[in-house]
Amino acid sequence: MTRRFPVLPLILIGIMFFSACASAPAPSNPDAAMTALVDSARTMIEAEMQAANLPGLSIAVAVDGQVVWAEGFGHADRETGQPVTPASKFRVGSVSKPFTATAVAQLMSDSRMDVDAPIQTWVPTFPTKEWTISTRQVGGHIAGIRHYEGDENLSAVEYPTVQAGLEIFKDSPLLFEPGTRYAYSSYGWNLISAVVEGASGQDFLTYMDEHVFGPLGMTSTEADWATRDIAERVSFYVRDENGSPVPAPYVDNSYKWAGGGFLSTPADMLRFAEAHRSPGFLSQEALDFLQTSQQLADGSATGYGFGWTTAEDDAGRRLVGHTGGSVGGTTLLTMNPETGIVVAMAINLSGADLSVGRRIMQLFLDGPTPD
């Protein structure tokens, strides 16, 4: 079942929260052109919901600083029939990484930490390794810290502190000399949350609430506490052997808040992206730090900055953002800073295909077809 929320009423009740920025020349009938784009995108989503047998999906799109579409499809809970709405909170998985990266950029800008200093400067309890590693390297996935092994991502253990979560991997050897290879590691972001605590003197989640989510008005973004009742949190699904969605196994994401443990909504993700489109909330230096690809020792680009992926589409337009995969969740956040076009999409199913979100991004980038 699809639950539709008309675009215009959503904007009128306050989802249009971004300030306008410099825009490209408007089409002769911009309202009709935008309506046509949204209708085309909706048709794409409805087809994907049916073809892929998705339980629920939420999407939001911004253009030039204004939300033009926010809509929920399918079920937040299949068993009760509860529909997805724009207020539904999804596991955003690794989209948590750019959230956390903002904390590091702030502390760097305030001269409270040096991202190139040894990691033990901020986390003295982390064991020294064969090679020295820095926060910059860890955040760019070039430090050699390992990723999940086996079914570690299905952890059901509640970890009371960030430091406790480091116990999972802190004694593992580095996979390679830092700076020589790229190897994705969510555990590296566990370590970065400890860096945030060490540099700020605050508990990681408190810092995120007070310095990132709060100032940006991300009122629907929070830690995914497995042991707490959280309003608007969706139910989570995986596919069974026949490909049908079934309830996901119980997991506790307290071991990895920074790298994959937050809940959010596409509308909040748009708020976040808009704040990282141009200087204001952060300086240009900080944005460049986050959104410029790091390089390996041989000079090759990794396609990953600090918590942000960097790429270009076939037309050479810059795309920055992140995807997220979690137990019972698949998420996309992608932005073209130059136009302010942002697409945020969340699905309450593990391993869902995100290509429809990318096609919608291209739809809005290409704009309306001339009459």
C-alpha positions in Angstrom: 0.0 0.0 0.0 1.2 3.5 -0.8 0.7 6.4 1.5 0.8 9.7 -0.3 1.5 13.1 1.1 0.9 15.9 -1.4 3.9 18.1 -2.0 2.4 21.5 -1.5 0.8 21.0 1.9 4.1 19.5 3.3 5.9 22.7 2.3 3.2 24.9 3.7 3.3 23.3 7.1 7.0 23.9 7.5 9.2 21.4 5.7 10.5 24.3 3.5 13.2 25.2 6.0 16.1 26.1 3.9 17.1 29.6 2.8 17.2 30.3 -0.9 20.5 30.4 -2.6 21.6 31.6 -6.1 19.6 29.6 -8.7 19.8 28.8 -12.3 17.4 30.5 -14.8 13.9 29.3 -14.1 11.8 27.6 -16.7 8.8 29.5 -18.0 6.4 27.6 -15.8 8.6 26.4 -12.8 5.7 25.1 -10.8 4.4 22.9 -13.6 7.9 21.7 -14.4 8.6 20.7 -10.8 5.3 19.0 -10.5 6.1 17.0 -13.6 9.5 16.0 -12.1 8.0 14.9 -8.8 5.3 12.9 -10.6 7.9 11.1 -12.7 9.9 10.4 -9.6 6.9 9.1 -7.7 6.1 6.8 -10.6 9.6 5.4 -10.4 9.3 4.8 -6.7 5.9 3.1 -7.0 7.3 0.8 -9.6 10.3 0.0 -7.5 8.1 -0.7 -4.4 6.2 -3.3 -6.4 9.0 -4.8 -8.4 11.4 -5.2 -5.4 8.7 -6.0 -2.9 9.9 -3.4 -0.5 8.2 -3.1 2.9 8.5 0.7 3.3 10.4 3.7 1.8 10.7 7.4 2.5 12.2 9.9 0.2 12.8 13.7 0.2 14.2 15.9 -2.4 15.5 19.5 -2.2 16.3 21.9 -5.0 18.2 25.1 -4.5 17.6 25.0 -0.7 13.9 24.2 -0.7 12.2 20.9 -0.1 10.1 20.1 -3.2 9.0 16.6 -2.3 8.8 14.5 0.9 6.7 11.3 0.8 6.3 7.9 2.5 5.5 4.7 0.7 4.5 1.3 2.0 4.6 0.2 5.6 6.6 1.3 8.6 5.3 -1.9 10.2 3.9 -4.6 7.9 2.4 -6.6 10.7 0.2 -3.7 12.0 -0.3 -2.0 8.6 1.3 1.3 10.0 2.2 3.4 6.9 5.5 5.1 6.3 5.2 8.9 6.7 7.9 11.6 6.3 8.2 11.5 10.1 9.2 7.8 10.1 12.6 7.1 11.5 14.9 4.7 9.7 18.3 3.1 10.5 20.6 5.2 8.3 23.6 2.9 8.7 26.8 4.5 7.4 25.1 7.8 6.7 26.0 8.2 10.4 29.6 8.7 9.2 29.1 12.1 7.6 27.1 13.1 10.7 30.1 12.2 12.9 32.5 13.8 10.5 30.9 17.2 11.2 32.0 16.9 14.8 35.6 16.3 13.8 35.4 19.3 11.4 34.1 21.5 14.1 36.8 20.5 16.6 39.5 20.9 13.9 38.2 24.4 13.0 38.1 25.4 16.7 41.8 24.3 17.0 40.8 21.7 19.6 42.3 18.8 17.7 44.9 18.1 15.0 43.6 15.5 12.6 47.1 14.5 11.6 48.4 13.9 15.1 48.7 10.2 16.3 45.3 8.8 17.2 46.6 8.2 20.8 46.7 12.0 21.3 43.0 11.8 21.8 42.5 8.2 22.7 45.5 7.2 24.9 44.0 3.8 25.7 44.0 2.7 22.0 47.0 0.4 21.6 49.9 1.5 19.5 50.4 -0.4 16.2 53.3 -1.2 13.9 52.6 2.1 12.2 51.3 5.4 13.5 47.8 6.3 12.4 46.0 9.6 12.3 42.4 10.7 12.6 42.5 11.9 9.0 43.6 8.4 7.8 41.0 6.6 9.9 38.2 8.9 8.6 39.3 8.2 5.0 39.5 4.4 5.4 43.2 4.4 4.7 44.5 3.6 8.2 44.3 -0.2 7.9 41.7 -0.7 10.6 39.7 -3.8 9.9 35.9 -4.0 9.1 33.4 -6.5 10.5 34.4 -10.2 10.6 31.9 -12.9 10.4 28.5 -11.9 11.9 29.9 -9.1 14.1 27.4 -6.7 12.5 24.6 -8.8 14.1 25.8 -8.0 17.6 23.0 -8.0 20.2 25.3 -6.8 23.1 24.6 -3.5 24.7 27.8 -1.4 25.0 27.5 1.2 27.7 30.3 3.5 26.4 32.2 4.4 23.3 35.3 3.0 24.9 33.6 -0.3 25.6 32.9 -0.7 21.9 36.6 -0.3 21.0 37.3 -3.7 22.7 35.9 -5.5 19.7 38.8 -4.6 17.4 41.4 -2.6 19.3 43.9 -5.5 19.5 43.5 -6.4 15.8 46.7 -5.7 13.7 46.5 -3.1 11.0 45.7 -4.6 7.6 48.4 -2.5 5.8 50.7 0.4 6.2 48.5 3.5 6.6 48.1 5.6 3.4 49.0 2.8 1.0 45.5 1.3 0.5 41.8 2.0 0.8 39.8 -0.5 2.9 36.4 0.5 4.2 36.1 0.2 8.0 33.1 1.0 10.1 35.1 0.1 13.2 37.4 3.0 12.3 34.5 5.3 13.1 34.1 3.8 16.5 37.6 5.0 17.1 36.7 8.5 15.7 33.8 8.8 18.2 36.4 8.2 21.0 38.5 10.9 19.3 35.5 13.3 19.5 35.2 12.5 23.2 38.9 13.0 23.9 39.1 16.3 22.0 35.8 17.8 23.2 35.7 16.4 26.8 32.0 15.4 26.2 30.2 12.1 25.8 30.0 11.4 22.1 26.2 11.3 21.9 25.9 14.5 24.0 28.3 16.3 21.7 26.3 15.2 18.6 23.0 16.4 20.1 24.4 19.8 21.3 26.7 20.7 18.4 25.3 19.0 15.3 21.7 17.7 15.5 20.4 20.5 17.7 21.9 23.5 15.9 20.7 22.0 12.5 17.2 21.4 13.7 17.5 17.6 13.1 14.9 16.8 15.7 14.2 13.4 14.3 17.8 12.1 14.4 19.0 10.1 17.4 20.8 7.1 18.6 19.0 3.8 17.8 18.7 2.5 21.3 17.5 -1.1 21.0 16.3 -1.1 24.6 14.2 2.0 24.4 10.8 2.8 22.9 11.4 5.4 20.2 8.5 7.2 18.7 8.2 6.9 14.9 10.9 4.2 14.6 10.0 1.8 11.8 10.1 -1.9 12.0 13.1 -3.6 10.3 13.1 -6.3 7.7 15.4 -8.7 5.9 14.7 -11.1 3.1 14.0 -14.8 3.7 15.2 -17.6 1.4 12.3 -16.9 -1.0 13.1 -13.2 -1.2 10.2 -12.0 0.9 10.6 -9.4 3.7 10.5 -10.9 7.2 11.3 -9.2 10.5 15.0 -8.6 11.0 16.9 -10.2 13.8 17.4 -8.3 17.0 20.6 -6.2 17.0 22.0 -3.6 19.4 23.9 -0.9 17.5 25.4 0.7 20.7 28.9 -0.5 19.6 28.9 1.7 16.5 27.0 4.9 17.0 29.4 7.0 15.0 29.7 4.7 12.0 26.2 3.2 11.7 24.1 3.6 14.8 21.8 6.6 14.2 18.1 6.8 13.2 16.9 9.7 11.0 14.4 10.8 8.4 15.1 11.9 4.8 13.9 15.4 5.8 16.5 15.6 8.5 19.1 14.3 6.1 18.2 17.2 3.7 18.7 19.6 6.6 22.1 18.1 7.2 23.1 18.2 3.5 22.1 21.8 3.1 24.3 22.8 6.0 27.2 21.2 4.1 26.5 22.7 0.7 28.3 26.0 1.2 30.2 27.9 4.0 28.1 29.0 6.9 27.6 26.2 9.5 31.1 25.1 8.6 33.9 27.0 7.0 35.0 26.4 3.4 38.2 24.9 4.8 36.2 22.4 6.8 33.9 21.6 3.9 37.0 20.9 1.7 38.4 18.7 4.4 35.2 16.6 4.4 34.3 16.5 0.7 37.7 16.4 -1.1 38.9 12.9 -2.0 41.9 11.7 0.0 44.9 10.4 -1.8 47.1 7.3 -1.3 50.9 7.4 -1.1 51.1 6.7 -4.8 49.0 9.8 -5.6 45.8 8.0 -6.6 42.5 9.3 -5.4 40.3 7.1 -3.1 36.9 8.8 -4.0 36.4 9.3 -0.3 37.1 12.4 1.8 36.4 12.4 5.5 33.0 10.7 6.0 31.8 11.8 2.5 32.1 10.0 -0.8 33.1 12.1 -3.8 32.3 11.3 -7.4 31.0 12.8 -10.7 28.1 11.8 -12.9 28.4 11.2 -16.6 28.0 14.9 -17.2 30.9 15.8 -14.9 28.7 17.1 -12.1 30.0 16.7 -8.6 28.2 14.4 -6.3 29.0 14.1 -2.6 27.2 12.0 0.0 27.1 8.5 1.5 25.1 5.3 1.4 24.1 3.2 4.4 23.5 -0.4 4.9 22.4 -1.8 8.3 20.4 -4.7 9.7 16.9 -3.8 8.5 17.9 -0.6 6.7 19.3 0.8 3.4 19.9 4.5 2.9 21.0 7.0 0.3 22.1 10.6 0.7 23.5 12.3 -2.4 24.0 16.0 -3.2 25.2 18.2 -6.0 26.4 21.3 -4.0 26.4 23.6 -7.0 22.7 23.3 -7.7 21.6 22.4 -4.2 19.9 19.3 -5.5 19.7 16.7 -2.7 18.1 13.3 -2.6 17.7 11.4 0.6 16.0 8.0 0.7 15.6 5.4 3.4 14.2 1.8 3.2 13.4 -0.5 6.1 15.0 -3.5 4.5 18.6 -4.9 4.5 20.4 -4.9 1.2 17.8 -3.0 -0.9 18.8 -1.7 -4.3 19.5 2.1 -4.2 19.6 2.6 -8.0 16.1 4.1 -8.1 17.3 6.9 -5.8 20.3 7.5 -8.0 18.0 7.7 -11.1 15.8 10.2 -9.3 18.9 12.3 -8.6 19.8 12.3 -12.3 16.2 13.2 -13.1 16.3 16.3 -11.0 19.9 17.2 -12.2 18.8 16.9 -15.8 15.7 19.0 -15.2 12.5 19.2 -17.2 12.4 18.2 -20.8 11.7 21.3 -23.0 8.3 21.4 -24.7 
